[in-house]
């Protein structure tokens, strides 16, 4: 349903729930304030752009989204992508890519791709999430240690420069960073209701001012930070830039779709809800278009902020709307104080974020996974760290697809079947009759698709003495594709050339639909389809007898056993 959850929630809305949504929205805004600034800086843009994103995109995601508790805004997953786009194409390139990604997300929602994204394999999502976490961590070492150096973008070169300049670290920055991490980790153990990141920021900012520490702050790195929303600016689109940025825009759209729907699924589990995936994608698309128009960066559903919203009583999109309005007030009122925040504290926040978003437990149990899944996970992880997210996702999906097809082909079985009939007469005398050598029966088990057709064709060609009747038993084939149909058609041609009658036993709905649609089964040859073994076997006997132009005295056998 392309209907925002907000409209549904108003049917049973109450003053008590509004009070809870109001409190939750304010708390989430307090959490989002330092986080949005830190994510923007880490992405290579000025801090206010993170606030623009949380305000504009967050408002639209709550207003129009398919989840009643989703909180939208900038997230850590986009740091690597945004930073890479800015390095290649500048701020204008990022704006255009975000703008285009918004339209891709809307199309994904309109064409009902919301349910398809959930089929992206677990090793891929965990692989690139862990890779992004490592990359985010590596980008924060400079500010955490207070190093006054230029950092290359490549992962290995970055760490080489870190180790070469390790002796020039600023002890004051290190102390502020460590203090921030300790507060963020330890405070929730004492009081979970107080936002630990905000306490860490306030404490370390006051410490920096009181002790007059010689460390970088937001104000020293970004002097001119506006305290109001900018006017709408339409990006300067040209065909060459659009073509160049299509891969980046698709990556933003896919990542935004995956992360927002994963967040919505997690939220459903926490509140017992049921999100509308396609409406969520449309809302994410509109939010990213608006974010680009207001000078923001890519946005999606933020799992941590959504969880905080739920834990503080938020149950409708009103809490997300309150979160955005509160952030506007914070930006207008608190911007002079925001400039005093030390960079080491922001880097500490992102180091904790990177640790929390990484799927580190997967590394512990990776040896228990199937080898193919372990290979996909490690490949995506390493490609994300050493190259970029676009390459890792593309390679991961292709690799997963090939491995899945091989696995399905391996379990698809095409084998000859031997049946034995038995009957017992009045004197308890038992006798058995084997199927005549002129009748071949082959049974196909599993998905009959292009990955398994080679096995089928080889089996058909391996028939030594050609029979008079070939029976294909398809009771265990529940899916069939065009390549499999082509193989079946080739088998029919082989039968026609050699005077073999092809009969099909117990075919299921989907394969039958394919055969009828392609013209393999029509009104003239319906008689090749049989539902039970007795009828197809009797027909096969008639064909054989007719071929030899003589009758065989075959007793009526009621009982069938598979040998």
NORDA-V606921 format. One record per backbone hydrogen bond with DSSP energy under -0.5 kcal/mol. NH is the residue of the N-H (numbers start at 1). CO is the residue of the C=O. Records with the same first field share a line. If there is no record, write none. Layout:
BEGIN
NH=CO ; CO
END
This chain:
BEGIN
3=1
5=65
7=4
8=4
9=5
10=6
11=8
12=9
13=10
18=14
19=15
20=16
21=17
22=18
23=19
24=20
25=21
26=22
27=23
28=24
29=25
30=26
31=27
32=28
33=29
34=30
35=31
36=32
37=33
38=34
39=35
40=36
41=37
42=38
43=39
44=41
45=40
49=46
50=46 ; 47
51=47
52=48
53=49
54=50
55=51
56=52
57=52 ; 53
58=53
59=55
60=56
61=57
62=58
63=59
64=60
65=61
72=70
73=300
78=75
79=76
82=78
83=79
84=80
85=81
86=82
87=83
88=84
89=85
90=85 ; 86
93=89
94=90
95=91
96=92
97=93
98=94
99=95
100=96
101=97
102=98
103=99
104=100
105=101
106=102
107=103
108=104
109=105
110=106
111=107
112=109
113=108
116=113
117=113
119=116
120=117
124=121
125=121
126=122
127=123
128=124
129=125
130=126
131=127
132=128
133=129
134=130
135=131
136=132
137=133
138=134
139=135
140=136 ; 137
144=140
145=141
146=142
147=142
149=147
158=154
159=155
160=156
161=157
162=158
163=159
164=160
165=161
166=163
168=165
169=166
170=145
171=169
174=170
175=171
176=172
177=173
178=174
179=175
180=176
181=177
182=178
183=179
184=180
185=181
186=182
187=183
189=186
190=186 ; 187
191=187
196=194
199=195
200=196
201=197
202=198
203=199
204=200
205=201
206=202
207=203
208=204
209=205
210=206
211=207
212=209
213=208
215=213
218=341
219=339
221=217
222=218
225=223
226=224
233=293
237=235
242=238
243=239
244=240
245=241
246=242 ; 243
249=245
250=246
251=247
252=248
253=249
254=250
255=251
256=252
257=253
258=254
259=255
260=256
261=257
262=258
263=259
264=260
265=261
266=262
267=263
268=264
269=265
270=266
271=267
272=268
273=268
276=66
277=275
280=276
281=277
282=278
283=279
284=280
285=281
286=282
287=283
288=284
289=285
290=286
291=287
292=288
293=289
294=290
295=292
296=291
297=49
300=73
302=71
303=301
306=302
307=303
308=304
309=305
310=306
311=307
312=308
313=310
314=309
319=316
320=316
321=317
322=318
323=319
324=320
325=321
326=322
327=323
328=324
329=325
330=326
331=327
332=328
333=329
334=330
335=331
337=334
338=334
339=335
340=337
341=338
343=216
344=216
345=342
346=342
347=343
348=344
349=345
350=346
351=347
352=348
353=349
354=350
355=351
356=352
357=353
358=354
360=358
362=359
363=359 ; 360
364=360
365=361
366=362
368=365
369=365 ; 366
374=370
375=371
376=372
377=373
378=374
379=375
380=376
381=377
382=378
383=379
384=380
385=381
386=382
387=383
392=388
393=389
394=390
395=391
396=392
397=393
398=394
399=395
400=396
401=397
402=398
403=399
404=400
405=401
406=402
407=403
408=404
409=405
410=406
411=407
412=408
413=411 ; 445
415=443
417=441
419=417
420=561
421=433
422=559
423=431
425=429
428=425
430=428
431=423
433=421
435=419
439=436
440=438 ; 469
442=471
443=415
444=473
445=413 ; 443
446=476
448=479
449=447
452=449
453=449
454=450
456=452
457=453
458=454
459=455
460=456
461=457
462=458
463=460
466=464
468=438
469=438
470=501
471=440 ; 469
472=470 ; 503
473=442 ; 471
474=472 ; 505
476=444
477=474
478=476
481=448
485=481
486=482
487=483
488=484
489=485
490=486
491=487
492=488
493=489
494=490
495=491
496=492
497=493
498=494
499=496
500=495
501=468
502=500
503=470 ; 501
504=528
505=472
506=530
508=474 ; 477
512=508
513=509
514=510
515=511
516=512
517=513
518=514
519=516
520=515
521=515
525=522
528=525
529=526
530=504
536=532
537=533
538=534
539=535
540=536
541=537
542=538
543=539
544=540
545=541
546=542
547=543
548=544
549=545
550=545
554=552
555=553
557=555
558=556
559=422
561=420
563=418 ; 561
END
